[in-house]
Amino acid sequence: MKNVIREKIFSLADNKYKEFHSGLCPNTDNIIGVRVPILRNYAKELVKDGFEKNFHNIQDEYYEEIMLKGMMIGIKKMDINEKLAYIEKFVPLIDNWAICDVFVAGLKIKEKDKFYNFIQKYLSNKNTEFEIRFGLVCLLDYFIDKEHLNKIFAITDKINRDEYYVEMAIAWLISICYIKYPKETEKYLKNNKLSDFAHNKSIQKIIESTRVSQEEKDKLRKLKRK
């Protein structure tokens, strides 16, 4: 049977972008090479044409097919319970940082209390690397506020995993916490249970920010572990 959607994805490919993006996603050998804005526009077309029929006709063999499904879930207007059901089925398909982060950013969830409760099951050591990253990036995109700040610190203290994409998500999360709540996050950096790698990467990412003063950066460097 002719796979119209897959043929369309291949027609949108850019070989130079494929080579570039493949270098950013190690251990990912199924990239066709479609730029994210172009793929998102195609996702919008598919949702407009008929979400159900198109979503279920997309296979999971190629990176862009999985990315396309995630984008469609975010674009489609639906009841929060229906959306969470689609998210739950999609999360096991996530096998790299790019699909994870683009998917989460596109969800635009407004029912924050229900979403916060939903993602808790992904924020424990029993989950896979990218399930945990999904939960952490959700915290980053939707829950860095006064209400959730200390809860975030409690969660990151409990995650005891040494996978690169988990620890980098923690570092990214803590760095944005610092930018928004510097005093509270500095206090956390002085007393936390993060691995040395995640702790030092958090400080490094804060120092790299243009939104942090030189005085703050000098002070934070002293908190690095040796």
VOBA-1610 file (N, C-alpha, C; in pm, whole numbers, padded with zeros to 5 digits, always signed):
BEGIN
Met+00085-00121+00000Met+00000+00000+00000Met+00088+00125+00000Lys+00056+00220-00082Lys+00134+00342-00094Lys+00127+00424+00035Asn+00244+00464+00086Asn+00250+00545+00208Asn+00268+00691+00169Val+00154+00761+00155Val+00154+00898+00105Val+00228+00992+00200Ile+00204+00974+00330Ile+00266+01063+00428Ile+00417+01047+00429Arg+00464+00923+00424Arg+00608+00901+00423Arg+00671+00959+00295Glu+00605+00943+00183Glu+00656+00999+00057Glu+00666+01151+00066Lys+00567+01212+00129Lys+00568+01357+00146Lys+00685+01400+00234Ile+00709+01327+00343Ile+00820+01360+00432Ile+00952+01355+00356Phe+00971+01249+00276Phe+01095+01237+00199Phe+01110+01350+00097Ser+00997+01396+00044Ser+01003+01505-00054Ser+01045+01637+00010Leu+01030+01648+00141Leu+01065+01770+00214Leu+01207+01768+00269Ala+01279+01659+00244Ala+01411+01639+00305Ala+01517+01732+00248Asp+01612+01766+00334Asp+01728+01848+00298Asp+01851+01767+00343Asn+01930+01719+00247Asn+02042+01630+00280Asn+02148+01696+00366Lys+02172+01826+00344Lys+02270+01896+00428Lys+02220+01905+00572Tyr+02089+01930+00587Tyr+02032+01936+00722Tyr+02036+01798+00787Lys+02011+01694+00709Lys+02018+01557+00761Lys+02155+01529+00820Glu+02258+01566+00747Glu+02395+01543+00794Glu+02422+01623+00921Phe+02380+01749+00922Phe+02400+01835+01038Phe+02325+01783+01160His+02196+01754+01142His+02112+01715+01256His+02149+01576+01307Ser+02192+01489+01220Ser+02235+01355+01263Ser+02353+01366+01360Gly+02437+01468+01339Gly+02549+01490+01429Gly+02507+01536+01567Leu+02390+01600+01574Leu+02337+01648+01702Leu+02260+01540+01777Cys+02224+01433+01708Cys+02145+01325+01768Cys+02222+01193+01756Pro+02324+01174+01837Pro+02402+01050+01828Pro+02317+00927+01853Asn+02355+00818+01790Asn+02282+00690+01802Asn+02143+00695+01740Thr+02119+00795+01655Thr+01992+00805+01583Thr+02021+00790+01435Asp+01983+00676+01376Asp+02020+00649+01236Asp+01900+00645+01142Asn+01787+00703+01187Asn+01666+00699+01104Asn+01616+00838+01067Ile+01707+00936+01062Ile+01670+01074+01030Ile+01663+01093+00878Ile+01552+01148+00831Ile+01533+01177+00689Ile+01595+01312+00654Gly+01579+01411+00742Gly+01640+01541+00720Gly+01543+01653+00687Val+01431+01660+00760Val+01333+01768+00739Val+01345+01868+00853Arg+01358+01994+00818Arg+01370+02097+00921Arg+01241+02108+01002Val+01257+02142+01131Val+01142+02143+01224Val+01029+02236+01178Pro+01054+02361+01137Pro+00942+02447+01094Pro+00864+02389+00976Ile+00936+02325+00883Ile+00870+02265+00766Ile+00784+02147+00809Leu+00838+02065+00900Leu+00763+01950+00949Leu+00640+01995+01029Arg+00656+02103+01103Arg+00542+02154+01182Arg+00431+02205+01090Asn+00467+02271+00983Asn+00367+02317+00886Asn+00292+02199+00825Tyr+00365+02092+00799Tyr+00301+01972+00745Tyr+00209+01909+00849Ala+00250+01911+00975Ala+00165+01858+01082Ala+00033+01935+01090Lys+00041+02067+01073Lys-00080+02149+01074Lys-00174+02110+00960Glu-00116+02086+00843Glu-00196+02043+00727Glu-00267+01911+00756Leu-00194+01817+00818Leu-00252+01686+00846Leu-00363+01693+00949Val-00345+01778+01050Val-00450+01796+01151Val-00574+01857+01088Lys-00553+01958+01004Lys-00666+02024+00936Lys-00738+01928+00843Asp-00663+01842+00777Asp-00720+01746+00683Asp-00797+01634+00753Gly-00761+01607+00878Gly-00829+01501+00953Gly-00733+01433+01049Phe-00738+01475+01174Phe-00641+01426+01273Phe-00641+01274+01285Glu-00756+01217+01309Glu-00765+01073+01337Glu-00711+00989+01221Lys-00762+01014+01102Lys-00722+00929+00988Lys-00574+00944+00957Asn-00521+01066+00968Asn-00380+01087+00934Asn-00287+01040+01046Phe-00323+01067+01169Phe-00238+01027+01282Phe-00216+00876+01282His-00321+00801+01261His-00311+00655+01268His-00252+00593+01141Asn-00232+00676+01038Asn-00165+00627+00917Asn-00015+00655+00916Ile+00032+00724+01021Ile+00176+00752+01030Ile+00244+00637+01103Gln+00350+00586+01045Gln+00426+00478+01108Gln+00533+00536+01201Asp+00609+00448+01267Asp+00706+00492+01366Asp+00849+00457+01329Glu+00873+00430+01201Glu+01006+00383+01161Glu+01109+00495+01157Tyr+01068+00611+01109Tyr+01162+00721+01090Tyr+01144+00829+01197Tyr+01254+00896+01225Tyr+01258+01006+01323Tyr+01147+01108+01295Glu+01136+01150+01169Glu+01037+01252+01134Glu+00894+01203+01149Glu+00871+01073+01131Glu+00736+01019+01151Glu+00696+01030+01297Ile+00789+00997+01386Ile+00761+01009+01529Ile+00742+01155+01567Met+00831+01241+01518Met+00821+01384+01546Met+00688+01440+01497Leu+00645+01397+01380Leu+00520+01443+01322Leu+00401+01407+01410Lys+00400+01285+01460Lys+00293+01244+01551Lys+00289+01333+01675Gly+00406+01359+01732Gly+00412+01445+01851Gly+00361+01584+01823Met+00399+01639+01709Met+00352+01772+01672Met+00201+01776+01656Met+00146+01673+01596Met+00001+01668+01574Met-00075+01664+01707Ile-00022+01592+01805Ile-00085+01587+01937Ile-00089+01726+01998Gly+00019+01801+01981Gly+00022+01936+02035Gly-00071+02031+01962Ile-00079+02019+01833Ile-00160+02111+01751Ile-00309+02087+01766Lys-00349+01963+01774Lys-00491+01928+01777Lys-00559+01977+01905Lys-00666+02054+01889Lys-00745+02098+02004Lys-00832+01982+02051Met-00815+01945+02178Met-00894+01834+02233Met-00905+01850+02383Asp-00998+01777+02441Asp-01016+01773+02585Asp-00886+01728+02652Ile-00857+01782+02771Ile-00731+01752+02839Ile-00715+01602+02865Asn-00822+01533+02899Asn-00810+01390+02926Asn-00775+01312+02799Glu-00832+01354+02687Glu-00799+01291+02560Glu-00654+01319+02523Lys-00611+01444+02546Lys-00473+01480+02512Lys-00375+01402+02598Leu-00404+01388+02727Leu-00315+01312+02816Leu-00308+01166+02773Ala-00417+01112+02724Ala-00417+00973+02676Ala-00325+00958+02554Tyr-00329+01056+02463Tyr-00239+01053+02348Tyr-00093+01069+02391Ile-00070+01159+02487Ile+00066+01181+02538Ile+00121+01052+02599Glu+00038+00984+02677Glu+00081+00861+02744Glu+00123+00755+02642Lys+00052+00748+02531Lys+00086+00650+02427Lys+00209+00693+02348Phe+00232+00826+02342Phe+00344+00876+02263Phe+00477+00866+02336Val+00478+00890+02465Val+00604+00898+02541Val+00696+00778+02518Pro+00646+00653+02514Pro+00737+00540+02489Pro+00806+00543+02353Leu+00757+00625+02259Leu+00821+00637+02128Leu+00943+00729+02131Ile+00955+00810+02236Ile+01065+00907+02245Ile+01196+00833+02268Asp+01291+00851+02177Asp+01419+00783+02192Asp+01538+00876+02169Asn+01513+01007+02169Asn+01623+01102+02163Asn+01577+01237+02218Trp+01675+01322+02248Trp+01645+01450+02315Trp+01562+01543+02227Ala+01584+01542+02095Ala+01518+01638+02007Ala+01368+01612+01998Ile+01330+01486+01979Ile+01187+01453+01975Ile+01122+01489+02108Cys+01190+01458+02217Cys+01138+01489+02350Cys+01113+01639+02365Asp+01213+01719+02337Asp+01204+01862+02367Asp+01107+01935+02274Val+01107+01899+02146Val+01013+01961+02052Val+00869+01922+02086Phe+00850+01796+02123Phe+00716+01747+02160Phe+00661+01824+02280Val+00741+01835+02385Val+00696+01902+02507Val+00665+02049+02480Ala+00753+02116+02406Ala+00733+02258+02378Ala+00604+02284+02300Gly+00564+02188+02218Gly+00446+02205+02135Gly+00315+02171+02201Leu+00319+02118+02322Leu+00194+02073+02387Leu+00105+02189+02431Lys+00168+02295+02485Lys+00094+02416+02526Lys-00025+02381+02617Ile+00003+02303+02720Ile-00102+02262+02815Ile-00142+02379+02904Lys-00271+02403+02918Lys-00321+02510+03005Lys-00371+02458+03139Glu-00412+02334+03144Glu-00466+02276+03269Glu-00349+02225+03352Lys-00280+02319+03417Lys-00150+02289+03478Lys-00158+02190+03594Asp-00260+02201+03677Asp-00269+02110+03793Asp-00280+01965+03748Lys-00367+01940+03653Lys-00386+01804+03602Lys-00260+01754+03532Phe-00195+01843+03457Phe-00074+01804+03386Phe+00040+01775+03484Tyr+00051+01855+03588Tyr+00156+01833+03688Tyr+00139+01696+03754Asn+00018+01664+03791Asn-00008+01532+03851Asn+00022+01420+03752Phe-00010+01441+03625Phe+00012+01340+03521Phe+00160+01307+03504Ile+00246+01409+03503Ile+00388+01384+03472Ile+00465+01322+03587Gln+00405+01316+03706Gln+00479+01261+03821Gln+00524+01118+03798Lys+00446+01040+03725Lys+00483+00900+03704Lys+00608+00885+03618Tyr+00650+00992+03551Tyr+00770+00986+03469Tyr+00895+01035+03543Leu+00876+01082+03666Leu+00985+01146+03739Leu+01038+01059+03852Ser+01057+00932+03823Ser+01116+00842+03922Ser+01225+00758+03857Asn+01310+00701+03939Asn+01425+00625+03889Asn+01386+00497+03816Lys+01261+00453+03829Lys+01219+00329+03763Lys+01195+00348+03613Asn+01188+00472+03569Asn+01157+00500+03428Asn+01280+00492+03340Thr+01256+00492+03208Thr+01366+00493+03112Thr+01428+00633+03105Glu+01543+00642+03041Glu+01615+00770+03027Glu+01526+00878+02968Phe+01457+00848+02860Phe+01381+00953+02792Phe+01242+00974+02852Glu+01191+00879+02927Glu+01070+00905+03005Glu+01101+01007+03114Ile+01215+00990+03180Ile+01254+01086+03284Ile+01281+01222+03222Arg+01351+01223+03109Arg+01378+01352+03044Arg+01246+01421+03006Phe+01150+01344+02956Phe+01019+01401+02924Phe+00962+01473+03046Gly+00962+01407+03162Gly+00908+01468+03283Gly+00984+01593+03323Leu+01117+01589+03313Leu+01199+01704+03351Leu+01176+01822+03257Val+01165+01795+03128Val+01144+01905+03032Val+01004+01963+03049Cys+00908+01882+03089Cys+00774+01935+03122Cys+00783+02032+03240Leu+00861+01995+03343Leu+00882+02086+03456Leu+00945+02216+03407Leu+01043+02205+03321Leu+01114+02321+03268Leu+01021+02414+03190Asp+00939+02358+03106Asp+00855+02438+03017Asp+00730+02494+03083Tyr+00682+02428+03189Tyr+00550+02465+03241Tyr+00543+02496+03391Phe+00646+02462+03467Phe+00627+02467+03613Phe+00736+02539+03691Ile+00818+02620+03626Ile+00915+02698+03702Ile+00845+02825+03751Asp+00785+02813+03868Asp+00715+02923+03931Asp+00725+02906+04082Lys+00680+03005+04156Lys+00689+03002+04303Lys+00623+02879+04363Glu+00509+02842+04306Glu+00433+02729+04360Glu+00510+02598+04349His+00585+02580+04242His+00648+02450+04214His+00798+02446+04238Leu+00860+02559+04269Leu+01006+02564+04276Leu+01065+02462+04373Asn+01019+02461+04496Asn+01073+02366+04594Asn+01039+02222+04559Lys+00925+02203+04494Lys+00889+02068+04447Lys+00987+02021+04340Ile+01027+02112+04254Ile+01127+02078+04151Ile+01257+02035+04216Phe+01302+02110+04315Phe+01427+02075+04384Phe+01417+01938+04452Ala+01301+01909+04509Ala+01282+01778+04573Ala+01286+01666+04470Ile+01229+01691+04354Ile+01228+01590+04247Ile+01369+01564+04195Thr+01443+01672+04165Thr+01578+01652+04110Thr+01671+01587+04212Asp+01648+01612+04340Asp+01729+01545+04444Asp+01704+01395+04447Lys+01584+01353+04410Lys+01549+01211+04419Lys+01589+01132+04294Ile+01614+01201+04184Ile+01651+01130+04061Ile+01800+01095+04068Asn+01826+00968+04073Asn+01963+00919+04087Asn+01999+00834+03966Arg+02020+00902+03853Arg+02050+00833+03728Arg+02169+00902+03662Asp+02253+00823+03596Asp+02373+00881+03537Asp+02367+00891+03385Glu+02249+00869+03326Glu+02238+00884+03181Glu+02256+01031+03142Tyr+02327+01053+03034Tyr+02365+01188+02991Tyr+02243+01278+02973Tyr+02139+01228+02905Tyr+02027+01315+02871Tyr+01932+01340+02988Val+01943+01260+03091Val+01874+01289+03217Val+01949+01399+03291Glu+02080+01382+03305Glu+02158+01478+03383Glu+02165+01614+03314Met+02169+01615+03182Met+02169+01743+03111Met+02034+01814+03124Ala+01925+01736+03128Ala+01793+01796+03149Ala+01784+01857+03288Ile+01840+01789+03387Ile+01843+01843+03523Ile+01921+01975+03524Ala+02039+01976+03460Ala+02122+02096+03457Ala+02048+02212+03390Trp+01983+02184+03279Trp+01906+02286+03207Trp+01793+02339+03296Leu+01723+02248+03361Leu+01612+02285+03449Leu+01661+02374+03563Ile+01768+02334+03631Ile+01817+02411+03744Ile+01869+02547+03698Ser+01930+02551+03581Ser+01982+02680+03532Ser+01870+02780+03508Ile+01758+02735+03456Ile+01645+02826+03433Ile+01579+02862+03566Cys+01577+02769+03660Cys+01529+02802+03795Cys+01612+02917+03852Tyr+01744+02910+03832Tyr+01831+03016+03884Tyr+01800+03150+03819Ile+01784+03150+03688Ile+01758+03275+03617Ile+01628+03340+03666Lys+01529+03258+03697Lys+01400+03312+03743Lys+01397+03337+03893Tyr+01466+03250+03969Tyr+01465+03259+04116Tyr+01607+03239+04168Pro+01695+03339+04150Pro+01836+03321+04182Pro+01866+03292+04328Lys+01802+03361+04421Lys+01832+03339+04563Lys+01795+03199+04607Glu+01675+03156+04571Glu+01628+03023+04611Glu+01713+02913+04547Thr+01751+02934+04421Thr+01827+02831+04351Thr+01972+02828+04398Glu+02027+02942+04431Glu+02163+02944+04488Glu+02166+02866+04620Lys+02064+02886+04699Lys+02054+02811+04825Lys+02050+02661+04798Tyr+01976+02620+04696Tyr+01969+02478+04660Tyr+02105+02427+04612Leu+02174+02508+04534Leu+02305+02465+04483Leu+02408+02448+04594Lys+02385+02516+04705Lys+02476+02501+04819Lys+02449+02374+04899Asn+02332+02316+04878Asn+02296+02196+04956Asn+02197+02112+04876Asn+02249+02019+04794Asn+02163+01934+04713Asn+02221+01794+04706Lys+02142+01705+04647Lys+02184+01565+04633Lys+02212+01527+04488Leu+02234+01626+04403Leu+02265+01599+04264Leu+02399+01528+04251Ser+02415+01453+04143Ser+02548+01398+04112Ser+02644+01513+04088Asp+02772+01488+04100Asp+02871+01593+04074Asp+02857+01647+03932Phe+02830+01556+03837Phe+02816+01598+03698Phe+02698+01693+03682Ala+02581+01655+03733Ala+02461+01738+03718Ala+02476+01870+03793His+02537+01865+03911His+02560+01987+03991His+02650+02084+03913Asn+02763+02035+03865Asn+02858+02122+03796Asn+02804+02170+03662Lys+02729+02084+03592Lys+02668+02125+03465Lys+02562+02233+03488Ser+02489+02224+03597Ser+02390+02326+03630Ser+02458+02461+03644Ile+02567+02464+03718Ile+02641+02588+03738Ile+02700+02637+03606Gln+02754+02546+03528Gln+02811+02583+03398Gln+02707+02650+03309Lys+02586+02592+03304Lys+02482+02647+03218Lys+02435+02784+03269Ile+02435+02803+03400Ile+02400+02934+03455Ile+02506+03037+03415Ile+02632+02998+03429Ile+02743+03087+03397Ile+02742+03125+03249Glu+02697+03034+03164Glu+02692+03061+03020Glu+02581+03158+02981Ser+02488+03183+03072Ser+02374+03268+03041Ser+02413+03416+03037Thr+02358+03488+02942Thr+02381+03632+02934Thr+02291+03709+03031Arg+02201+03638+03096Arg+02109+03702+03190Arg+02159+03699+03334Val+02283+03655+03352Val+02343+03646+03486Val+02463+03739+03491Ser+02474+03817+03597Ser+02582+03914+03608Ser+02717+03846+03630Gln+02823+03918+03600Gln+02957+03866+03620Gln+02983+03837+03768Glu+02931+03922+03853Glu+02947+03901+03999Glu+02882+03771+04043Glu+02763+03744+03993Glu+02695+03618+04026Glu+02773+03498+03973Lys+02824+03511+03852Lys+02899+03401+03790Lys+03024+03368+03872Asp+03094+03470+03917Asp+03214+03449+03998Asp+03179+03379+04128Lys+03067+03416+04186Lys+03024+03355+04313Lys+02985+03208+04291Leu+02917+03179+04180Leu+02872+03043+04153Leu+02987+02950+04120Arg+03090+03002+04057Arg+03207+02917+04025Arg+03265+02852+04150Lys+03255+02924+04261Lys+03309+02872+04388Lys+03227+02755+04442Leu+03106+02736+04387Leu+03020+02627+04434Leu+03044+02497+04357Lys+03127+02504+04254Lys+03154+02383+04176Lys+03227+02279+04261Arg+03194+02154+04237Arg+03260+02044+04309Arg+03383+01999+04232Lys+03485+01958+04306Lys+03610+01914+04244Lys+03623+01763+04252
//
